Amino acid sequence: MRQSIRGYTDGIIEQAAASGELRRTADELGAVANLIASSDDLKRILADPGVAPSSRRAVVTDLLTTRIGSSALRLVQFVIEADRATEVVDDIDWLVIRLNAAADGLHPVGEAVLGHKAAEERVDGYATALLQVLPGDSGLTQIEEELFRFMQILDGSEPLRNALSSRDVSAEARKQLVEDLLSTRATPTTLSLASYATQVGRPRDYEDLLSFLVDRLSVESHKRMAEVRSAVEMDEQQEQDLASALQRVVGYEVQLRVTVDPSILGGFVATIGDTVVDASARHRLELLRDRLVLPEANITTGGSS
């Protein structure tokens, strides 16, 4: 199982516990696992590597949106996107076990110490779970700045840096130290991210994990801003409708930055991180032109040389 799934699950467990929905989420995941076990068609779709993750996610979303809560649905959606198709059914079975254990107050023990890359993947999954619920880019810049300032504090304090990178200090003690330092200086999300990084990987990698999180937040801020080129000015309602449509495409709330570009002739082009949604008239005309281009005729002429 990918470490990102484990980290994401840790984040969802925290959120569900805080909202009093942990037991309900565990029960709903159990129902999803039973549904999959009873449906060969659904099992086949989820496990088919020939079906794009986005298509498999769409099937599950349509099927489960009105049947289970957001926490359980987010977990299933994430697993589909994060792991190989052949692993998805087993991953969901693992989620049931993990959520039931958490709902019963049990915690994993004796987990192997993660190397650098695996720890980054675990932290990345956890961060995804926490950042998904932030509206738009709300607070992302502040969280990034708070983590960066904390890194500067570590850099300027050798005793603190040694304590947080020492194998002789337990993970729980290092977590408590971070909480004591940041509880009155940072937002809850910043505190959670900095604390979680003490619990995964090797102590010597802690500063690298913080740096990874700062970079991740910078990318996340960019991803949530949709740069939109529109052929004409948009009114407020049109912008709201477009934002809602783009949210359905990328899976999280976005903010629009609209500029008028008559060269696209009509419609719009939206860029969200690495995702480009081209609904311009110019693009449609280019597609039409490509379809109308005829292959070159192989013409020969007669006559003597």
C-alpha positions in Angstrom: 0.0 0.0 0.0 1.2 3.5 -0.8 2.3 5.6 2.0 0.3 8.5 0.7 -2.9 6.5 1.4 -1.8 5.9 5.0 -1.1 9.6 5.5 -4.3 10.6 3.9 -6.2 8.2 6.1 -4.5 9.6 9.2 -5.7 13.1 8.2 -9.3 11.9 7.6 -9.4 10.0 10.9 -8.4 13.2 12.7 -11.1 15.2 10.9 -13.8 12.6 11.4 -12.9 12.3 15.1 -13.0 16.0 15.6 -16.5 16.2 14.1 -17.8 13.1 15.9 -18.2 11.1 12.7 -15.4 8.5 13.1 -17.7 5.6 13.9 -20.2 6.5 11.2 -17.3 6.8 8.6 -16.0 3.4 9.6 -19.5 1.8 9.2 -20.0 3.5 5.8 -16.6 2.1 4.6 -17.7 -1.3 5.7 -20.9 -0.9 3.7 -18.8 0.1 0.6 -16.6 -2.9 1.0 -19.7 -5.2 1.2 -21.2 -3.5 -1.9 -18.0 -4.1 -3.8 -17.8 -7.8 -2.7 -21.4 -8.3 -3.8 -21.0 -6.7 -7.3 -18.7 -8.4 -9.8 -19.3 -5.5 -12.2 -18.2 -2.9 -9.7 -15.3 -4.9 -8.6 -14.2 -5.4 -12.3 -14.4 -1.7 -13.0 -12.4 -0.7 -9.9 -9.7 -3.3 -10.6 -9.4 -2.7 -14.4 -6.1 -0.9 -15.2 -7.5 -0.2 -18.7 -10.1 2.2 -17.2 -8.7 5.7 -16.4 -8.6 6.6 -12.7 -10.8 9.6 -13.4 -13.4 7.4 -15.0 -13.4 4.9 -12.1 -13.6 7.8 -9.6 -16.6 9.2 -11.6 -18.4 5.9 -11.4 -17.9 5.6 -7.6 -18.8 9.2 -7.0 -22.1 8.9 -8.9 -22.9 5.6 -7.1 -22.0 6.7 -3.5 -22.5 10.5 -3.2 -26.0 10.2 -1.8 -25.3 7.0 0.2 -22.3 7.8 2.4 -20.8 10.9 4.1 -18.0 13.1 2.7 -15.2 11.5 4.8 -15.9 8.0 3.6 -16.3 9.1 0.0 -13.1 11.1 0.1 -11.2 8.1 1.2 -12.5 5.9 -1.5 -11.9 8.6 -4.2 -8.3 9.1 -3.0 -7.5 5.4 -3.0 -8.7 5.1 -6.6 -6.5 8.0 -7.7 -3.5 7.1 -5.6 -2.9 3.4 -6.2 -2.9 0.8 -9.0 -6.2 -0.4 -10.1 -5.4 -4.0 -9.1 -4.8 -2.8 -5.5 -7.9 -0.7 -5.0 -10.2 -3.4 -3.6 -7.6 -4.5 -1.1 -6.9 -0.9 -0.1 -10.6 -0.4 0.7 -10.6 -3.5 2.8 -7.6 -2.1 4.7 -9.4 1.2 5.2 -12.3 -0.6 6.9 -9.9 -2.3 9.3 -8.0 1.0 10.0 -11.1 3.1 10.5 -12.8 0.5 12.8 -9.6 0.3 14.9 -9.5 4.1 15.2 -13.1 4.2 16.1 -12.4 1.7 18.9 -9.6 3.8 20.2 -6.8 1.6 18.9 -3.6 3.0 17.3 -1.0 1.4 15.1 2.1 0.3 16.9 5.5 -1.1 15.8 5.3 0.5 12.3 8.6 0.4 10.4 10.7 3.6 10.4 10.2 5.2 7.0 13.1 6.4 4.7 13.2 9.9 3.3 11.1 9.4 0.2 8.5 7.2 1.9 8.2 9.7 4.7 7.6 12.5 2.2 4.9 10.5 0.5 3.2 9.8 3.9 3.3 13.5 4.9 2.1 14.5 1.4 -1.0 12.3 1.8 -1.7 13.7 5.3 -1.3 17.3 3.9 -3.7 16.5 1.1 -6.4 15.5 3.5 -6.0 18.7 5.6 -5.7 21.1 2.7 -8.7 19.7 0.8 -11.1 21.1 3.3 -9.7 24.7 3.1 -12.0 26.9 1.0 -10.2 28.2 -2.1 -6.7 29.3 -1.2 -7.9 30.4 2.2 -5.0 30.4 4.7 -2.5 28.6 2.4 -0.1 31.5 2.3 -0.3 31.9 6.1 0.3 28.3 6.7 3.3 28.4 4.3 4.7 31.4 6.0 4.2 29.9 9.5 6.0 26.7 8.6 8.8 28.7 7.0 9.2 30.9 10.1 9.3 27.7 12.2 12.1 26.4 9.9 14.0 29.6 10.6 13.6 29.2 14.3 15.0 25.7 14.1 17.9 27.0 12.0 18.7 29.6 14.6 18.5 27.3 17.6 21.0 24.4 17.8 19.5 22.9 21.0 16.0 22.9 19.5 17.3 21.5 16.2 19.2 18.8 18.0 16.2 17.8 20.1 14.0 17.4 17.1 16.5 15.5 15.1 17.8 13.2 17.8 17.1 9.4 17.9 17.4 9.6 21.7 14.2 11.7 22.0 11.0 9.8 21.5 8.6 10.7 18.7 5.9 11.6 21.3 8.3 13.9 23.1 9.3 15.6 19.8 5.7 16.0 18.9 4.9 17.6 22.3 7.9 20.0 21.9 6.5 21.2 18.5 3.0 21.6 20.0 4.4 23.6 22.9 6.3 25.9 20.5 3.5 26.5 18.0 0.2 26.2 19.9 0.0 30.0 20.4 2.0 31.0 17.3 0.4 29.2 14.4 -2.9 28.1 12.9 -4.3 24.6 13.8 -3.4 23.3 10.3 0.2 24.5 10.6 0.4 22.9 14.0 -1.0 19.6 12.8 1.4 19.5 9.8 4.5 20.3 11.9 3.5 17.8 14.6 2.7 15.0 12.1 6.1 15.3 10.5 7.7 14.3 13.9 5.8 11.0 13.8 6.9 9.7 10.4 10.4 8.9 9.1 13.7 9.4 10.8 14.3 12.2 13.2 17.2 13.5 11.1 14.8 14.0 8.2 12.5 16.3 10.1 13.8 19.6 8.7 13.7 18.1 5.2 10.0 17.2 5.8 9.2 20.7 6.8 10.9 22.0 3.7 8.9 19.6 1.6 5.7 20.8 3.2 6.6 24.5 2.5 7.2 23.6 -1.2 3.9 21.6 -1.3 2.0 24.6 0.0 3.5 26.8 -2.6 2.4 24.4 -5.3 -1.0 24.1 -3.7 -1.5 27.8 -3.8 -0.8 27.9 -7.5 -3.1 24.9 -8.2 -6.0 26.6 -6.6 -5.8 29.8 -8.7 -7.5 29.4 -12.1 -6.0 31.7 -14.6 -8.8 32.3 -17.1 -8.6 34.0 -20.5 -12.1 34.9 -21.6 -13.1 36.3 -25.0 -15.5 38.8 -23.3 -16.0 40.3 -19.8 -17.8 37.9 -17.4 -20.4 39.1 -14.9 -20.5 37.8 -11.3 -22.9 35.0 -12.0 -20.9 33.7 -15.0 -17.7 33.7 -12.9 -19.5 31.7 -10.2 -20.9 29.2 -12.7 -17.4 28.8 -14.2 -15.8 28.3 -10.8 -18.3 25.6 -10.0 -17.7 23.8 -13.3 -13.9 23.9 -12.8 -14.3 22.6 -9.3 -16.0 19.6 -10.7 -13.1 19.0 -13.1 -10.3 19.3 -10.6 -12.0 18.1 -7.4 -11.4 21.2 -5.2 -12.5 24.8 -4.9 -10.7 27.3 -7.1 -10.5 31.0 -7.3 -10.6 32.8 -10.7 -8.3 35.4 -12.1 -10.0 36.5 -15.3 -8.4 38.5 -18.2 -10.1 39.4 -21.4 -8.4 37.9 -24.5 -10.3 38.6 -27.8 -7.8 36.4 -29.7 -9.5 33.2 -28.5 -12.7 34.4 -30.4 -15.2 33.0 -27.9 -15.5 30.9 -24.8 -12.5 30.6 -22.4 -9.2 28.9 -21.6 -8.6 28.1 -17.9 -5.2 27.0 -16.5 -5.1 25.5 -13.0 -1.6 24.3 -12.2 -0.8 21.6 -14.8 -4.5 21.3 -15.9 -5.7 23.2 -19.0 -9.4 23.5 -19.9 -9.7 24.9 -23.4 -13.3 25.7 -24.2 -12.4 28.5 -26.6 -14.0 29.0 -30.0 -10.5 29.2 -31.5 -9.7 25.8 -30.2 -12.9 24.3 -31.6 -12.2 25.9 -35.0 -8.7 24.4 -35.0 -10.1 21.0 -34.2 -12.6 21.4 -37.0 -9.9 22.5 -39.4 -7.8 19.5 -38.5 -10.7 17.2 -39.3 -11.3 18.8 -42.6 -7.7 18.6 -43.9 -7.6 16.1 -46.7 -4.6 13.8 -47.3 -2.3 15.0 -50.0 -3.2 13.3 -53.3 -0.6 11.2 -55.0 -0.7 12.8 -58.4 1.3 11.5 -61.4 1.4 13.0 -64.8 1.5 11.1 -68.1 3.5 12.0 -71.1 6.9 11.2 -72.5 10.1 12.5 -71.0 
